[in-house]
Amino acid sequence: MTALAAEIVCCFLPWQPLAWWAKRRMEQASEQACDDWAVAAGHSAADYAETLLGLVAQPGSPLQLAALRRKSGLGSRIRHILTQRVPCPRLGRVWTVVVVIVAATITGGAALCQRGVARADSAPDTAQIATAAKEATLNTNATDPVALGTSDSDAKQGAPSDQLKRYTAAGRVVGPDSKPIAGAKVMWEAHKKIEKPEDWEIAPNIVAQFTTDAEGRFSLEAELTEKQLQYAGLVIRAAGYGLRRYMIPLPKLSSPLEIPLEPSYTIEGSIFTPNGEPIKDAKVFVSSMSRYVPPNADGAIDETKGWYLSVDPKELFSDKLRAYWPVPVVTDENGQFHLEDIVPRSATVDLVVVAKDFAKTRVGVAQPDAPHYSEDNQTWREPKFTLVLENPWIVDGRFLDEKTGAGIAGVEIEITPNNYGRGMYPIDRIVAKSDQDGRYLLLAGSADMFMTKVRPPLGYPGINISLKATTLEKLAGKGRKVHYEVKLRPGVILRGRVVAGDTGDPVAAADVLYRPERNRKLGANSNFTSLKTAADGTFEVTGTDGKGFLLVDAPDKGFYRLKIDDKRAQRYDDATYPHGLLEVDVPVDGQVEPVVIALNRGRELVVRALDPAGNPVKKLSSAFNEQEMERYFSSKEAVDGLFRINAAQPGRTYRVFLFSEDAMAGIVTEIEAPEDGRVIDVRLVPCATIRGRYVYDGGVPAPQIMNFLKFR
């Protein structure tokens, strides 16, 4: 009867997307009810799920319910069948009549009152669904179904933050006078994952996009994880208004958004040599743009008004710029260039000028009244400016083998200028590579200090040092040309395999690092970098003769981390936490047999945090030493109130920091990983509040000071 009522409503209101959406939700509810009846009647859940997988979606839309109407909801159905324990369903006659009447009334009324919402259903691959079903069959204790092509309502409340859910962002794009802007392109972009710093270097994906209608309205729908949603944002581009970013406040995600734009301005520049000659064919790149908003009394920034938008240097100087980003412009014979319709009126922009025989030069541009960070020592130029490039530092030389004196090819040298008060920017990085004779050449602009990294090919340790500008001046004498030969001491190539200790299977993509015994004096080139294992678990890394260690940092495949208190293997005074460790003593002749490093599997440790009253908390921040190989204190968020160590060593005690902002409670406690894998409850205690005030000498307030807390 519910299916018949839904079909009738859609017949009378075929133009209303909500009516069709409601019809589909009723179909899904009916299918789930049928599944519950089938399992409750005594049929095997696994056999029933396998039967559904063997069915082909039936064509047409008959009024009666089909066993399988479409593939898009099959994944969640199978998860539900295999993982949920449902009681025997019972349905009364009165309840049936009431449900039909209420459903028909709500569907018809809501469809008449609502505007259409654009949506795009994604049908998962049949093989993907089959894999999900097999995993669910093997893990009958699973409680969090993975949503495959389902709506957010299909996801279980309190699911882990890496579960896909469907989110909708809708609203209007308006101008300064609150009038709608038609034809604006609204893009929702999100990173695939944010787990390591290098993940930020990968361009985010555009998961949904929409062009605003005559009333400035847009509607976007995307499947994201909780982790992705935290850093996802909208990018808006409109003719006459340039580009801007809009971070959606998560509490307002379900409410209509209103995104204001402001008119853009034109940038006109002229570029000259130190002798006053115009520079032709110089490329001008837009590296970043932002709108500064001062923090409030609590130090928070309104990210709907303030925003930052940039691309990574690797992407900027490649031929694969994201679609909405401005392409570089080239100066004409008069050294002039124009950038139009890119930057909003109150935003600042960073440009990078690349010209032959000159170092990369970064230029900040802003309107005179544009807000920007008051403590920033950067000089902001007005939209119409003249730039005279300075004569660069010219650094050339050779990389030589310390023993043979022969040139070393393929040595990469990277220099990052550092200006006191402004810090270092990846966009300023300069990279060169030695030729077959070991020779290199690079051009660098002025800076207070140059952070220098030398990365030789396999068989030579590298260099990681900082050079002050005064050092370069001494080396250069009166000019700005430095000839610098670098002798590299040969190392030893260490070979081996990384395997799982229980099965002997190879462990691929694990980082293997050689570390000499602490406090050994090895000379200038004493920096060792990690390399990844191949598909068969084999590796080759550069080491040196004498005593040292091989450390392994494996991808998340269930291996637990060791706690290494041996100070000889530590970089700092704190313990080191690799997945694997092997002590080696390399003879002077460097002849070492291939080694095998075995990793040990652990069990998941799950801790449920309770507030002081004994109630489970929803959001939880947590940290523990064994998060990384080297201990860097950084908290992780959990939306289900559970702290997890994916692979813990049974019987081992872990020191853990837990904090709930909602409950204003936390704890630093020691937890022993149980042998049976049971969930452990930990009650948080009320937190104290520490208040203070930073001042300069004389009592003047010192703003923008960061607080750091450290626990043992």
LUMTIGU-52693 format. One record per residue: residue in one letter; x, y, z of N, C-alpha, C in turn. Coordinates in steps of 0.1 Angstrom, whole numbers, plus 5000, padded with zeros to 4 digits. Example, Ala and Ser with C-alpha at 12.3 -4.5 7.8 and 13.67 -1.06 7.14 Angstrom:
2
A513249435078512349555078513249675078;S512849785071513749895071512950005079;
***
This chain:
712
M500849885000500050005000500950135000;T502050125008502950245008503450274994;A503850164987504350184973503350244964;L502050194965501050244957500750394960;A500750434973500550574976501750654971;A502950614971504050684966503950704951;E503550594944503350604929502350704926;I501250714933500150804930500650944932;V501350974943501851114945502751154934;C503651064929504651094919503851124905;C502751054903501951074891501351214891;F500851254903500251394903501351504904;L502551474909503551574911504851524905;P504851504892506151454885507251554885;W506951684886507951784885508651814898;Q508251744909508851774922509851664926;P511151704926512251604930511951544944;L511451624953511251574967510251454967;A509251464958508351354958509051224954;W509851234944510651114939511551064950;W512251164957513151124968512351054979;A511251104983510451044993509950904989;K509650894976509250754971510350654972;R511550704969512750614970513050574984;R512950674993513150645007512150535013;M510850555008509850455012510250315007;E510750314994511150184988512250124996;Q513250205000514350155008513850105022;A512950175028512450125041511649995039;S510949985028510249865025511149745023;E512249775015513249665013513849615025;Q514249715034514849675047513849595055;A512549635055511549555063511449415058;C511449405045511449265039512649185043;D513849255043515049185047514949135061;D514449225070514249185084513349065086;W512249065078511248955079511948825074;A512748835063513348715058514348655068;V515148735074516148685084515448635096;A514448715101513748675113513048545111;A512648505099511948385096512848265097;G514148285099515048165101516048145089;H515948225079516848205068518248255071;S519248195066520648235068520948375063;A521448465071521748595066522748595055;A523748515056524848505045524248455032;D523348345033522748295021521848395014;Y521048465023520148565018520848675011;A522048725017522848825010523348784997;E523848654997524348604984523348594973;T522048564977520948554968520748694962;L520748794970520548934965521648974955;L522848934958523948964949523848894936;G523148784935522948714922521848764914;L521048864920519948914912520449034903;V519749054892520049164883518849264885;A519249394886518149494888517049484878;Q515849474882514749454873514349584866;P514049574853513749694846512349744849;G512049874845510749924848510549964862;S509250004865508950044878507549994881;P507349864883506049804886505649854900;L504249854902503749904914504049814926;Q504149684924504549594935506049604937;L506449574950507849574954508549464947;A509749494942510649394936511649354947;A512349234945513349194954514549284954;L514849334942515949424940515649524929;R515349654932515049754922516249814916;R517249844923518449914918519649864926;K520849894920522049854927522549954937;S522150074936522750184944522550164959;G521450094963521250074977521649934982;L522249854973522449714976523549704987;G524549784987525649774996525149795010;S524349895013523849915027522949805031;R522149755022521249635025522049515030;I523049485022523849365026524549385039;R525049505041525749535054524649525066;H523549575063522449565074522049415076;I521949335066521549195067522649125075;L523949145072524949065078525449115092;T525249245095525749295107524749325118;Q523449345114522449385124521649265129;R521449265142520649165148519249225151;V518249185144516949255145515949155152;P515049205160514049125166513049085155;C512248985159511148935150510149055147;P510049095135509149215132507649175133;R506949265139505449245139504849375135;L503749355128503049475122501549455124;G500949565130499449555133498749625122;R497349585121496549645110496349795112;V496149835124495949975127497150055123;W498350005127499550075124499750085109;T499449985101499549995087498750105081;V497450115085496650225080497150355083;V497550375096498150505100499350545092;V500250455090501450485083501250525069;V500250455062499950485048499350635047;I498450665056497750795056498850905058;V499650885069500650995073501651005062;A502150895056503150905046502650975034;A501450945029500951015018500751155020;T500251195032499951335035501251415036;I502251365043503551435044504251445030;T504251345022504851345009504251445000;G502951445000502251544991502451684995;G502251715008502451845013503851905012;A504851815015506151865014506551885000;A506151804991506451824977505851954971;L504751994976504052114971504852234977;C505552224988506152344995507652354991;Q508252254986509652264984510052284970;R511352354969511952364956512752244953;G513152234940513952114936515352124941;V515952014944517352004948518051914939;A519151964933519951884923520651774931;R520651654926521351544932521851444921;A522851374924523451274915523751154922;D522951044920523150924927524350844920;S525150784929526250714924526050564926;A526050484916525850344917527250274919;P527450194930528650134932528850014922;D530149984920530449864912530049734919;T529549644911529049514917530149444924;A531349444918532449374925532849444938;Q532649574939532949644951531949604962;I530649584958529649544967529849404972;A530249314963530549174966531749174976;T532749254974533849254984533349304997;A532549404998532049455010531249345018;A530449275010529649165016530549055022;K531549025014532448915019533148965032;E533549095033534249145045533249145057;A532049175054531049185065530749045070;T530748935061530448805065531548755074;L532848795071533948745079533948815092;N533348935093533349015106531949035110;T531348935117529948945121529749025133;N530849075139530749165151530749315146;A530849345133530849485129529549555133;T529749675137528549755141528349875133;D529249905124529150035116529150005101;P527949995095527849965081528450075072;V529150035062529750135052528650165042;A528450305041527350345031527950345017;L527350265008527750264994526650324986;G526850454982525750514974524550534981;T524550564994523350585002523350725008;S522250755013522150895019522650895033;D522751005039523351025053522450955063;S521150945060520350875070520550735071;D521150675061521450525061522650495070;A523550595073524650575081524350575096;K524850485103524550465117525150585125;Q524350635135524850735143526050695151;G527050785152528150755160529150665152;A529050665139529950585130531350645131;P532350565127533750625127533850735117;S534850825119534950945111535450915097;D535850795094536350755081535250695072;Q533950695077532850635070532250745060;L531950705048531350795039529850825043;K529550955042528150995044527851095033;R526551115030526151205020525751345027;Y526351445022526051585027525551675016;T524751765020524251865011524552005016;A525052095006525352235009524552314999;A523652405004522752474995522652615000;G522352714991522252854995522252944984;R522653064986522653174976524053244975;V524453284964525553374962525053514958;V525553614966525053744965526153844964;G525853964959526854074958526854164971;P527554274971527654354982526254414986;D525454434976524054484979523054374982;S523554254984522654134987521854094975;K522154144963521454104952522053974946;P521253884941521753754937522753764925;I523653674925524653674914524353544906;A523953564894523653444885524953404878;G525053274874526153224866527453204874;A527353224888528553194896528853044896;K530053004895530452864896530852834911;V530052744917530352704931530852564930;M532052544936532752414936533052374950;W532752244953532952184966534152094965;E535252134971536452054970536951994983;A537551874983537951814995539251724992;H540151715001541251625000540851485002;K541551394994541251254996541551205010;K542651255015542951215029543951325034;I543851355047544751445054545251365066;E546351295064546951225075548451265078;K549151315067550551355069550651495062;P551751565066551851705060551951705045;E552551595039552651595025551351575018;D550351535025548951515019548451655014;W548851765021548451895017548951935004;E550051874999550651904987549951854975;I549051754977548151704967546951784965;A546651824952545551904949544251834954;P543351914960542051854964541151814952;N540251724954539351694943538051774944;I537551814933536251874932535151764933;V534451754944533451644946532151684941;A531851814939530551854934530652004929;Q529852044919529952174914528552214909;F528252344909526952394905527052534900;T526352574890526252714885524952774890;T525152884897523952954903522952994893;D521652984897520553024888520353174888;A519253224882518953364882518753424896;E518353344906518253394919519453374928;G520553334921521853314928521853184936;R520953094934520852974942521752864937;F522152774946522952654943522652544952;S522852424948522752314957523752204953;L524552164963525552064960525351944969;E525751824964525651704972526851624969;A527451574981528651494979528751394990;E529551284988529751184997531151205003;L531251235016532551265023532551195036;T533851175041533951125055533951245064;E533851225077533951325087535251395086;K536351325084537651385083537751475071;Q537251435060537251515048536451645050;L535351625056534451745058535051855066;Q535951815076536551915084537352015076;Y537951975065538852055057538252085044;A537052035041536452065028535952215028;G535952275016535452405015534852435001;L534152545000533652584987534552684981;V534652684968535452774960534452834950;I534352974950533353044942534153134932;R533753124919534253214909533153274901;A533153404900532053474892532653584884;A532153614873532653724864532453854871;G533553924872533454054879533754054894;Y533853924899534053914914535253834918;G535953774908537153694910536853564918;L537853524926537853404933537653424948;R537053334955537053334969536853194975;R537253174987536953044994535953065005;Y535152965008534152975018534152845026;M534652855039534652735047533252725054;I532552615052531252595057531252565072;P530652645081530552615095529752485096;L530352385102529752255103528352255109;P528152335120526752345126525752395116;K526152475106525252545097525152465083;L525752345083525752275070524352235065;S523452215075522052175071521252305068;S521752425071520952545069521352615056;P520452695050520852765038521952855040;L522952855031524052945032523853075024;E524453175028524453305020525953345019;I526453335007527953365004528053494997;P528653595004528753734998530053734989;L529953804978531153834969531253984968;E532454024965532754164963533454184950;P533354294943533954314930535454294931;S535954244919537454224918538154344913;Y539454344914540254464909541254414900;T541854504891542854464881544254494886;I545154404884546554424887547354454875;E548054564875548954604864550354624869;G551254554863552654564867553654584856;S554754644859555854654850557154604856;I557854524849559054454855560354494847;F561354534855562554594849563854524855;T564954524847566254484853566754594862;P567854564869568454664877568954784869;N569254764856569654874847568554954841;G567254914845566154984840565554944827;E566054824822565554774809564354684812;P563254694804562054614806562354464803;I561754384811562054234809560854174802;K561154124790560154064782560053914785;D558853854784558553714785558853654799;A558753744809558753704823557353644826;K557353534833556053474837555653524851;V554353554852553753594865552753504869;F552953434881552053334886551253384898;V550053344900549253374912549453254921;S550153274932550453154941549453144952;S548853254957547853244968547153374969;M545953374975545253494978544453474991;S544253574998543553565011542853695015;R541953675024541253795031541453775046;Y542053875052542453865066541253925074;V540953845085539953895094540553875108;P540653985116541253965129540553875138;P541253795147540553705156539653775166;N538653705171537853765182538553755195;A537853785206538453785219538953645223;D538253545218538653405221539753355212;G540253435203541253395194540753325182;A539453305180538853235169538653335157;I538753275145538553355133537353305126;D536553405121535353375114535753335099;E535753205097536253155084535253175072;T534053225076533053265065533453395059;K534153475067534553615062536053615059;G536853555067538353545064538553415057;W539453415047539753285039541153295033;Y541553175029542853165023542753055012;L543353085000543252994989544652994982;S545152874980546552864974546652734966;V547752724959548152594953549552564957;D549852434957551252394960552152434949;P553452464952554352504942554552404931;K554552274934554652164924553552174914;E552352204919551252224909551252354902;L551752464909551752594903552652594890;F553752534891554752544880554652424871;S553552344872553352234863552352274852;D552052184843551052214833549752154836;K549452124849548252054853547552134865;L547452264862546752354872545252314873;R544752324885543352294887542452394878;A541352354874540552424864540252564867;Y539952594880539552734883540752824886;W541952774887543052864891543552944879;P543953074882544353164871545653114864;V545653114851546853074844547953184844;P549253154844550253254844550153344832;V550553474834550553564822552053604820;V552253654807553653684803553753834800;T554853884804555154034802555354054787;D554954174782555154214768556554274766;E556754334755558054394752558354514761;N557354574767557554684777557654634791;G557654504793557754454806556454454814;Q555354474807554054494814553254374814;F552354364824551354254824550054294831;H549054224828547754254834547054124840;L546554134852545754024857544354084861;E543354034854541954084856541053984862;D540054034870538953954875539453824882;I540353844892540953734899540753764914;V541153884919541253904933540053994938;P539353954948538254044954538854174960;R538054274961538554404965539354414978;S538854334989539554345001540554235004;A540854154993541754044995543154084991;T544154014996545554024992545953914983;V546953924975547453824966548953814966;D549453694965550853674963551153634949;L552053704942552453674929553953624929;V554253544919555653494918556053524904;V557253594903557753644890558953554887;V558853484875559953404870560553454857;A561753504858562453564846563753504844;K564153484832565453434828566653514834;D567653444840568853504846568553574859;F567353554865566953614878566353514887;A566453534900565853444909564353464910;K563653364914562153374916561953484926;T560953574923560653684931559253684935;R558953694948557553694953557153834956;V555953874951555454004953554054004959;G553854074970552454084976551754204971;V550554194967549754304962548454314970;A548054444973546854464980546354604978;Q545054624980544554764980545054834992;P545254974992545755045003544955025016;D543655005015542854985027542454845030;A543054745022542754605025543354565038;P542554485046543054435059544054325057;H545154325065546054215065546754205078;Y547454095081547954065094548954185098;S548654245109549354365114550854335117;E551154215121552554185124553354135112;D552754125101553454075089554454185084;N555654145082556754235077556754245062;Q555854175056555854185041555454315036;T556054365026555754495019554654465009;W553554535010552454515001552454624991;R552454594978552454684967550954714963;E550754824958549354864953549154794939;P547854784935547554704923548254754910;K548754874910549554924899550954954904;F551854874900553254884906554354864895;T555554894899556754874891557654794900;L558254684894559154594901560454594894;V561554624902562854614896563554484903;L563854394894564454274899565954294904;E566354224914567754244919568654144912;N569954174912570854084907570953964917;P570853844912570753724921572153684926;W572053594937573253524941573353414930;I574553394925574853294915575753194922;V575253074925575952974932576252854922;D577452824920577852714911578952634918;G579152514913580252434918580152294914;R580752194921580752054918580551974930;F579851854928579851754939580851654935;L581751624945582851534942582851414952;D583351304948583551184957584751214965;E584651204978585751244987586951154985;K586751024982587850934980588450934966;T587650944956588250934942588351074935;G587651174940587751304934586851314922;A586151214918585351214906584051294908;G583451354898582151424899581051324901;I580051364909578851284912577651344905;A577051264896575951304888574651284896;G573551364894572251334899572151384914;V572951474919572851524932571851644932;E570851634940569851744940570151834952;I570251964949570452064959569252154960;E568752174972567552254974567852364984;I567552484981567752604990566452674992;T566052695004564852775008565252895015;P565053015009565453135016564553165029;N565153215039564453245052564753385056;N563653465056563753605060563253625074;Y564053675083563653695097562353775098;G561453735105560153805106559153755097;R559553685086558553635076558653485075;G559753425079559853285078560153235064;M559853105062560153035049558853005042;Y558953005029557752975021558152875011;P557452765009557752664999557852724985;I557152824982557052884969558452944965;D559252984976560553044973561652934971;R561352814972562352704971562952704958;I564352684958565152674946565752534945;V565652464934566152334933566952324920;A568152254921568952224910569552084911;K570052024900570551894900571851894892;S572851814898574151814891574151734878;D575051774869575051704856576051584857;Q576351524846577251404845578551434851;D579051554851580351584857580251634871;G579051634877578851674890578651824892;R578551904881578352044882576952084884;Y576752194891575452254893575452404893;L574252464891574152614890572752644895;L572652744904571352794909571452944912;L570253004911570153154913569253174925;A569653254935568953274947568853424949;G567653464954567453604958567953634972;S567853754976568353794989567553735001;A568153705011567553645023568453655035;D567953645047568753645059569553515061;M568853405057569453275058568953185047;F569753085044569352985034569452845039;M568252785040568152645045568452555033;T569552475035570152405023570052255026;K569552175016569552035016570151975004;V571051885006571751814995571351664995;R570751614984570251484984571051404973;P572051334976572851254966572051134962;P572551064952572050934948572350824959;L571750704957571950594966573450574968;G573950554980575350524983576050644989;Y575450764990576050874997575050935007;P575550965019574651035029574451185024;G573451245028573151385024573651485034;I573251615031573551725039572351805042;N572251855054571051935058571652045067;I571852165062572552275070571852405067;S572152505074571652645072572852735069;L572752815059573852915056573353055058;K574053135066573653275068574153355056;A573453465053573753545042575153605044;T575553625056576953675059578053575054;T577653445056578553345051578753345036;L577653365029577753375014578553495010;E578353605018579053735014580553715016;K580953635026582353615028582953525016;L582153425012582553335002582653404988;A581653504986581553574973582553684972;G583053734983583953854982583153974978;K583554054968582954174964581654154955;G581654044948580454014939579453934946;R578453884938577353794943577453664936;K578653624933578853494927579753404936;V579253284939579853194948580153064941;H581453024941581852894936582052804948;Y581352694949581252604961581352464957;E582552404959582652254957582452174970;V581652074968581251994980581751854978;K582551804988583051664987582251584996;L581651474990580751384997581551255001;R581451215013582051085018581150975014;P581650875007580750755003580250685015;G579050635014578450555024578450405020;V577550335026577350185024575950165020;I575650085010574350045006573949925014;L572849935022572349825030571149765024;R571049635023569949575016569249475025;G567949445023567249355031565749345027;R564949275036563549265033562849295046;V561549345045560649365056559549265054;V559249185065558249085064557349085076;A556149025075555249005086555848885094;G555948915107556548805116555748685117;D554448685116553648565117553448485105;T553548545093553348475080554548475071;G555448575073556648585064556248655052;D555048705050554648775038555448915037;P555748955025556449085024555549205028;V556249305033555549425036555949535027;A555049575018555449675008555149815013;A555849915007555650065009555950095024;A556850025030557250055044558450145043;D558650245051559750335051560850275059;V562050265053563250205060564250315061;L564750335073565750445076566950395083;Y568150425079569350395086569650515096;R569950475108570350585118571650535125;P572750615123573950585130573750595145;E574650525152574550525167574750675171;R573950715181573850855185575250915189;N575451035185576651115189577951065181;R577750985170578850955162579151075153;K580451105151580951215143581151165129;L580351205120580451155106580851255096;G581051385099581351485090580151555084;A580351635074579351725068578151645063;N578451545055577251465049576951345058;S576051375068575751275077574151265079;N573451315068572051305068571551185060;F570751095067570350975060568750985059;T568350955047566850965044566350825042;S565050815044564350685043563950655029;L563850525026563350485013562250375015;K561350355006560250265007560650125002;T560050025008560249885003559449864990;A559949774982559249734970558149644973;A557449594962556249514964556649374970;D557849334969558349204975558949234988;G558849354994559349385007560849415007;T561549414996562949444996563249594997;F564449625001564849765002566349785000;E566749904997568149944996568150085002;V569050105012569150235018570650265020;T570950395021572350435024572550435039;G573650375043574150375056575650405057;T576250375067577750395069578350285077;D579650275076580350175084580250205099;G580350095107580250115121578850075127;K578650115139577350075146576250165142;G575050105140573850185137572650095138;F571550155133570250085134569450105121;L568650005118567650015107566350025113;L565550125111564250145116563250135105;V562050075108560950055099559750125104;D559150205095557850265097556850215087;A555950125090555150055081553850125079;P553250105067551850145065550950075075;D549750125077548750075087548249935082;K548949835086548549695083548449605095;G548149665107547949585119549249555126;F550349625123551649595131551749695142;Y552049655154552249745165553649805166;R553649925172554949995173555749945185;L557049945184557949915195558250045203;K558650025215559150135223560550115225;I561450205219562850195220563350295230;D563850255241564350345251565950355250;D566450275241567950275239568350405233;K569050485241569350625236570350625224;R570950515222571850505210571050505197;A569750465198568950465186568050585185;Q568050675194567150785195567750905188;R566850985182567351115176567251225187;Y566251215195566051315206566051235219;D565751305230565851245243564651155246;D563551175238562351095240562550955233;A561750865237561750725231561450735216;T561850625209561450615195560550495193;Y559550515184558550415183558350355169;P559350285164559250225150558450095151;H557950045139557349915138558349805139;G559549835134560649735134561949805136;L562949725143564249785145565249665145;L566349695138567449595138568749675139;E569549625149570849685151571849615142;V572749705135573749655126575049705130;D576149635126577549675128578249655115;V578349755107578849745093580349755093;P581049655087582549655087583049765078;V584349795079584849905072584849885057;D584949755052584849735038583449735033;G582449755042581049775037580349645032;Q580949525034580349405029579349355040;V578049365037577049325046576049235039;E575649115045574649035039573249095040;P572349065031570949115032570349075045;V569549165051568949135064567449125063;V566849065073565449055073564849115086;I563949205085563349275096561849225097;A561449165108560149105110559349205118;L558049225114557149315121556049225128;N555649275140554649195148553249255147;R552249175146550849215145550349235159;G549449335161548749355173547249345172;R546549385183545049385183544649525185;E543449555180542849685182542549715197;L542949825201542649875215541549985214;V540449965220539350055220538950105234;V538950235236538650295249537450385247;R536450365255535250445255535350545266;A535250675262535450785272534050825277;L534050835291532750875298533051005304;D531951095305532051215312532051195327;P532351295335532351275350531051215355;A529951225348528751165353528551025349;G529450975340529350835336528750815322;N528450925315527750915302528850915291;P528650835280529550845269529650975263;V530851025259530951155252530851125237;K530551225230530351215215531651245208;K532251365211533451405204534651395214;L535751345209536851315218538151355211;S539051425218540351455213541351355221;S542351305214543151205220544651215215;A545551175223546951165218547651065226;F548651005220549550905228550850905221;N551950865228553250875223553450795210;E552850675209553150585198552350615185;Q551850745184551250785171552150775159;E553450825162554450835151555750765156;M556650745147557950695150558650785160;E558650915157559251015166558051085172;R558251115185557051165193556851305190;Y555851335182555351475180553951485186;F553751565196552451575202551451635193;S550451565188549351615181548151535183;S547051605185545751535189545051485177;K544251385179543351335168541951335173;E541051365164539651375167538851245165;A537851215173536951105171535551155174;V534651125164533251175165532351075172;D532850955176532050855182532450835197;G533350925202533750915216534650795219;L535150735209536050615211537450645208;F538350615216539850625213540250485208;R541050485197541450355191542950355189;I543550245191544950215186544750095177;N544950115164544650015155545349885157;A546649895162547349775165548149795178;A547649735189548349755202548949615205;Q549949625213550649505218549949455230;P549249335230548549285241549449275254;G548849325265549549325278550449445280;R550649525270551449645271550649765276;T551349855284550649965290550950095281;Y549850165277549950285269549550405277;R550350505277549950635283549250725274;V547950755277547050825268546550955274;F546351045265545751175268544351185262;L543251205269541951215264541251345269;F540551405260539851535263538551545256;S537551595263536251625257535951765259;E535951845248535651985250534152015254;D533251925249531851945253531651925268;A532351825273532151795288533151875296;M534151945290535252015297535851915307;A536251805302536751695311537851625303;G538851575310539851495303540651415313;I541651345308542551265317543751225310;V544851215318546051145313546151015321;T546050905314545950775321546750675314;E547050565322547750445316546750335314;I546750275302545850175298546550045294;E546249935300546849805295546049745284;A546649715273545949655262545449515266;P544149485266543649355270543949245260;E544149125265544449015256543148975248;D541949005254540748955247540149065238;G540749185237540249285228538949355233;R538549345245537349405250537549565250;V536349625250536349775251536549815265;I537349915268537649965281537050095283;D536350115294535650245298536650325307;V536750455303537650545311536750665314;R536650705327535850815331536850935332;L536351045325537151165325536951245337;V537851335341537651425352537551565348;P536851655356536751795352538051855350;C538151945340539452015337539552145344;A540752185347540952315353541152415341;T540852535344541052645334542152735338;I543152755329544252835332544152965324;R544153075330544053205323545253295326;G545653365317546753455319546853565308;R547853635308548053755299549453765295;Y549753775282551153795278551353945275;V552453995280552854135278554254155274;Y554554265267555954295265556554375277;D557854395277558354485287557654615287;G557254655299556554785300555054765301;G554554635300553154605302552354615289;V552954635277552154645265551654505261;P550354485258549854355255550654295243;A550854165243551554095233550553995226;P550054035214549053955207549653845200;Q548753755195549153645186550253555192;I550153525205551053435212550353295213;M551153195209550553055209550952985222;N550052915227550252835240550552695236;F551552635243551852495241551852425255;L551152315255551052235267551752105265;K552552055274553251925273552951835285;F552751715282552451615293553451505292;R553651445304554551335305553751215310;
***
